[in-house]
């Protein structure tokens, strides 16, 4: 499981409770673009939803909030 810097930033912001719109504004992308990038992250991790991503990150101690 390897993530690029952008994917790591997005995952961290999701874990911190940011919406796609907020993430997009912070990183300079549209909400739709963030949605697409999240889909790529979900696929890499084998998760299907935002809450599953957050749970995965927490269980694996990938980020601390």
Backbone as JSON, one array per atom type, in Angstrom:
{
  "sequence": "XXXXXXXXXXXXXXXXXXXXXXXXXXXXXXXXXXXXXXXXXXXXXXXXXXXXXXXXXXXXXXXXX",
  "N": [[0.85, -1.18, 0.0], [0.99, 1.86, -1.12], [1.05, 5.32, -1.0], [0.76, 8.43, -2.68], [1.97, 11.77, -2.03], [-0.18, 13.59, -2.23], [-2.43, 11.9, -1.9], [-2.03, 11.09, 0.72], [-2.36, 13.54, 2.07], [-5.06, 14.05, 1.5], [-6.3, 11.82, 2.72], [-5.61, 12.29, 5.41], [-6.99, 14.7, 5.87], [-9.61, 13.83, 5.53], [-9.79, 12.11, 7.7], [-9.69, 13.99, 9.68], [-12.19, 15.02, 9.53], [-12.99, 16.68, 7.46], [-14.95, 17.91, 4.72], [-15.52, 16.97, 1.24], [-15.63, 19.3, -0.23], [-14.35, 21.17, 1.45], [-11.8, 19.98, 1.58], [-11.08, 20.12, -1.1], [-10.99, 22.93, -1.46], [-8.87, 23.55, 0.23], [-6.74, 22.19, -0.98], [-6.82, 23.03, -3.57], [-8.51, 21.91, -5.52], [-11.49, 20.74, -7.22], [-14.56, 19.68, -5.62], [-15.53, 17.41, -6.84], [-13.24, 16.37, -8.03], [-11.81, 15.66, -5.75], [-13.49, 13.68, -4.81], [-13.08, 11.73, -6.78], [-10.36, 11.17, -6.38], [-10.5, 10.19, -3.78], [-11.87, 7.84, -4.3], [-9.86, 6.38, -5.55], [-8.13, 6.03, -3.41], [-9.77, 4.53, -1.69], [-10.0, 2.2, -3.21], [-7.35, 1.25, -3.19], [-7.11, 0.56, -0.5], [-9.14, -1.21, -0.13], [-11.62, -0.47, 0.85], [-14.99, 0.89, 1.07], [-16.36, 3.12, 1.83], [-16.31, 6.41, 3.35], [-16.27, 6.35, 6.18], [-15.22, 3.83, 6.61], [-12.67, 4.22, 5.64], [-11.66, 6.07, 7.53], [-11.79, 4.46, 9.82], [-9.97, 2.45, 9.09], [-7.58, 3.94, 8.92], [-7.33, 4.74, 11.59], [-7.2, 2.26, 12.99], [-4.81, 1.29, 12.04], [-3.02, 3.11, 12.9], [-2.11, 5.22, 11.25], [-2.34, 7.95, 11.08], [-2.48, 10.5, 13.51], [-5.03, 12.2, 15.21]],
  "CA": [[0.0, 0.0, 0.0], [1.8, 3.07, -1.23], [0.29, 6.52, -1.33], [1.55, 9.6, -3.0], [1.81, 12.85, -1.05], [-1.53, 14.13, -2.34], [-3.36, 10.95, -1.29], [-1.83, 11.16, 2.17], [-3.0, 14.78, 2.54], [-6.5, 13.87, 1.43], [-6.69, 10.87, 3.77], [-5.5, 12.98, 6.7], [-8.08, 15.67, 6.0], [-10.84, 13.05, 5.74], [-9.77, 11.66, 9.09], [-9.97, 15.17, 10.52], [-13.6, 15.37, 9.41], [-13.25, 17.67, 6.4], [-15.79, 17.5, 3.59], [-14.83, 17.04, -0.05], [-15.54, 20.72, -0.61], [-13.29, 21.76, 2.27], [-10.52, 19.43, 1.14], [-10.81, 20.71, -2.4], [-10.6, 24.32, -1.28], [-7.54, 23.6, 0.84], [-5.72, 21.66, -1.88], [-6.93, 23.65, -4.88], [-9.24, 21.04, -6.45], [-12.95, 20.74, -7.09], [-15.08, 18.6, -4.78], [-15.63, 16.23, -7.71], [-11.89, 15.84, -8.16], [-11.5, 15.01, -4.47], [-14.29, 12.45, -4.8], [-12.37, 10.78, -7.65], [-9.12, 10.79, -5.7], [-10.89, 9.33, -2.66], [-12.17, 6.54, -4.88], [-8.58, 5.7, -5.77], [-7.65, 5.64, -2.07], [-10.64, 3.43, -1.24], [-9.64, 1.0, -3.96], [-6.06, 0.76, -2.68], [-7.28, 0.01, 0.84], [-10.21, -2.19, -0.1], [-12.77, 0.05, 1.6], [-16.01, 1.4, 0.17], [-16.96, 4.36, 2.32], [-15.48, 7.35, 4.11], [-16.14, 5.88, 7.56], [-14.31, 2.7, 6.57], [-11.33, 4.8, 5.49], [-11.27, 6.62, 8.83], [-11.55, 3.32, 10.72], [-8.72, 1.82, 8.66], [-6.47, 4.81, 9.33], [-7.23, 4.69, 13.05], [-6.75, 0.93, 13.41], [-3.43, 1.09, 11.62], [-2.23, 4.21, 13.45], [-1.43, 5.92, 10.17], [-2.33, 9.36, 11.44], [-3.12, 10.81, 14.79], [-5.84, 13.41, 15.08]],
  "C": [[0.89, 1.23, 0.0], [0.92, 4.22, -1.68], [1.23, 7.62, -1.75], [1.23, 10.7, -1.99], [0.39, 13.43, -1.05], [-2.55, 13.21, -1.67], [-3.23, 10.96, 0.23], [-2.5, 12.41, 2.75], [-4.51, 14.63, 2.57], [-6.98, 12.94, 2.54], [-6.65, 11.52, 5.15], [-6.65, 13.96, 6.9], [-9.43, 14.97, 6.17], [-10.9, 12.6, 7.19], [-10.07, 12.8, 10.06], [-11.38, 15.7, 10.35], [-13.93, 16.39, 8.33], [-14.13, 17.08, 5.31], [-14.97, 17.56, 2.31], [-14.65, 18.48, -0.5], [-14.41, 21.39, 0.16], [-11.91, 21.27, 1.85], [-10.12, 20.05, -0.19], [-10.34, 22.15, -2.3], [-9.18, 24.43, -0.72], [-6.44, 23.17, -0.13], [-5.8, 22.22, -3.3], [-7.59, 22.78, -5.94], [-10.74, 21.23, -6.27], [-13.36, 19.59, -6.17], [-15.18, 17.31, -5.59], [-14.27, 15.57, -7.91], [-11.45, 15.12, -6.88], [-12.25, 13.69, -4.38], [-13.59, 11.36, -5.63], [-11.11, 10.28, -6.96], [-9.41, 9.9, -4.48], [-11.22, 7.93, -3.15], [-10.91, 5.72, -5.12], [-7.99, 5.21, -4.44], [-8.45, 4.46, -1.56], [-10.24, 2.12, -1.92], [-8.33, 0.4, -3.45], [-6.22, 0.04, -1.35], [-8.34, -1.08, 0.93], [-11.39, -1.78, 0.76], [-13.75, 0.68, 0.61], [-16.58, 2.75, 0.59], [-15.97, 5.15, 3.17], [-15.23, 6.84, 5.54], [-15.2, 4.67, 7.62], [-12.87, 3.18, 6.42], [-10.83, 5.32, 6.84], [-10.96, 5.5, 9.82], [-10.24, 2.63, 10.37], [-7.52, 2.64, 9.13], [-6.24, 4.75, 10.84], [-6.67, 3.36, 13.53], [-5.28, 0.7, 13.1], [-2.5, 2.21, 12.06], [-1.46, 4.97, 12.39], [-1.35, 7.42, 10.41], [-2.9, 9.5, 12.83], [-3.87, 12.12, 14.62], [-5.62, 14.34, 16.23]]
}
